[in-house]
């Protein structure tokens, strides 16, 4: 079992490095072609992909390799493929897919925080209430993101809600597409939050779950100081 974990860790790290190298290559191409808007978005992608590494160095909280890979893949899919490669326009389902996974991912992060607090007895409450906290935190972050999209569209002239420039003649159409985009994002975020919350509930209740066992074990083994009572 340990050998399998080591092999998986190597594969996760290899994929992470391949993604980073591809971003650096894309950065070079954009510089040569003087596509400055994409150039700076790609720089942002690289910086965000390196955040887990610097987070671990700064706070000495070591994330399992699959968690690091998931974060890098999500940033790559959302920022680079979504914005630079225009996947949000090319594929109607791309934004929906990312919102669903973001709800799930944020829910798991919230679960990780609550798991540490619960196991170290810094918080003493029922497992059901912890599940409600995980769900509520995930939904709240989703709301903050939608406010961000609204603000960027209104004050920076972007089109994150995909509701501008619907009529080429006038540049504006009176429609519900902006509302539909926001509400769809909320619903998908909620779906991901429910899945993560239920997963967390059963793990805390039974002390194991096939989808979390390996990741939780590695997190605990890599961060023993977090679990001192």
GILINGI-V840963 format. One record per helix or strand of 3 or more residues. SS is the DSSP state (2 for helix, 1 for strand). FROM is the first residue (numbers start at 1). TO is the last residue. If there is no record, write none. Layout:
SS:FROM:TO  SS:FROM:TO
This chain:
2:2:32  2:36:59  2:65:84  2:87:90  2:94:119  2:127:155  2:177:206  2:213:222  2:224:227
